[in-house]
Amino acid sequence: MSDEAPKYKKLRQTVDSEHYRTDTSTLLAYDEGTGQFLFRALNSNYFLQDDQKESIEVLDMDEAEKAYDRMPNKHISNIVAAFPKYHGGVGLDTYTNLYDD
């Protein structure tokens, strides 16, 4: 994981009765040039935050992985840690920003 997180807007949004918050989700990758940030929420769903539009778009796993691949900056550089349910990481300790470290 990168030591320095980029600056992104703290947003909260409800999509299909699910709450998404950037301040409690794990940043996976980002593109500061476009203002887009890919997160994994506490419910293990993935979402893309667009700082310019101040919006959150929920992505399915395939869309999330494509977004992760195209983003130039990886905050979580290990694909298994970024997508544990889909790359054999189930049951492994994966980082969340809620740990006291």
C-alpha positions as CSV (number, residue, x, y, z in Angstrom):
1,M,0.0,0.0,0.0
2,S,1.2,3.5,-0.8
3,D,2.1,5.6,2.2
4,E,0.5,8.8,0.9
5,A,-3.1,8.9,-0.1
6,P,-4.2,11.5,-2.6
7,K,-6.7,14.2,-1.6
8,Y,-10.2,13.3,-2.5
9,K,-13.6,14.8,-1.5
10,K,-15.3,13.0,1.4
11,L,-18.7,12.0,0.0
12,R,-21.7,10.1,1.2
13,Q,-24.3,8.7,-1.1
14,T,-27.1,6.2,-0.9
15,V,-27.5,3.9,-4.0
16,D,-30.2,1.2,-4.1
17,S,-30.6,1.5,-0.3
18,E,-26.9,0.9,0.3
19,H,-24.8,3.7,1.9
20,Y,-21.4,4.5,0.4
21,R,-18.9,6.7,2.2
22,T,-15.4,7.5,1.1
23,D,-14.2,8.1,4.6
24,T,-15.0,4.5,5.7
25,S,-14.1,2.8,2.5
26,T,-10.7,1.5,1.2
27,L,-9.1,3.4,-1.6
28,L,-7.8,1.0,-4.2
29,A,-6.6,3.2,-7.1
30,Y,-6.9,6.7,-8.5
31,D,-6.4,9.1,-11.3
32,E,-5.8,12.6,-9.9
33,G,-5.8,14.0,-13.5
34,T,-9.5,13.0,-14.0
35,G,-10.4,13.2,-10.3
36,Q,-11.6,9.6,-10.2
37,F,-11.0,7.3,-7.2
38,L,-11.9,3.6,-6.9
39,F,-13.0,2.3,-3.5
40,R,-14.1,-0.9,-1.9
41,A,-16.9,-0.2,0.6
42,L,-17.3,-2.0,3.9
43,N,-20.1,-4.1,2.3
44,S,-17.4,-5.3,-0.2
45,N,-19.1,-3.5,-3.1
46,Y,-16.9,-1.3,-5.3
47,F,-17.6,2.2,-6.3
48,L,-16.0,5.0,-8.4
49,Q,-16.0,8.5,-7.0
50,D,-15.8,11.4,-9.4
51,D,-14.6,14.5,-7.6
52,Q,-15.5,16.9,-10.4
53,K,-19.2,15.6,-10.5
54,E,-19.2,15.0,-6.8
55,S,-20.8,11.6,-7.5
56,I,-20.5,8.0,-6.6
57,E,-21.1,5.2,-9.1
58,V,-21.4,1.6,-7.9
59,L,-19.5,-0.9,-10.1
60,D,-19.8,-4.6,-10.4
61,M,-16.6,-6.5,-9.9
62,D,-15.7,-6.7,-13.6
63,E,-16.2,-2.9,-14.1
64,A,-14.2,-2.3,-10.9
65,E,-11.3,-4.4,-12.0
66,K,-11.2,-2.7,-15.4
67,A,-11.2,0.7,-13.6
68,Y,-8.4,-0.5,-11.4
69,D,-6.3,-1.6,-14.4
70,R,-6.7,1.7,-16.2
71,M,-5.9,3.9,-13.3
72,P,-2.3,5.0,-13.2
73,N,-1.9,5.1,-9.4
74,K,-2.5,2.0,-7.3
75,H,-3.0,2.7,-3.6
76,I,-3.4,-1.0,-2.9
77,S,-1.0,-2.5,-5.4
78,N,-1.7,-6.2,-4.7
79,I,-4.6,-7.5,-6.9
80,V,-5.5,-10.1,-4.3
81,A,-5.7,-7.5,-1.6
82,A,-7.7,-5.2,-3.8
83,F,-10.2,-7.9,-4.9
84,P,-10.0,-10.6,-2.3
85,K,-13.3,-12.3,-3.0
86,Y,-12.4,-12.7,-6.7
87,H,-8.7,-13.6,-6.5
88,G,-8.5,-16.2,-3.8
89,G,-8.1,-13.9,-0.9
90,V,-11.2,-14.9,1.0
91,G,-10.2,-15.5,4.6
92,L,-7.0,-13.5,4.3
93,D,-6.4,-10.4,6.3
94,T,-6.9,-7.5,3.9
95,Y,-6.3,-3.9,4.8
96,T,-9.1,-1.5,5.6
97,N,-8.7,2.1,6.7
98,L,-10.4,1.3,10.0
99,Y,-7.4,-0.5,11.5
100,D,-5.6,1.3,14.3
101,D,-2.1,1.5,12.8
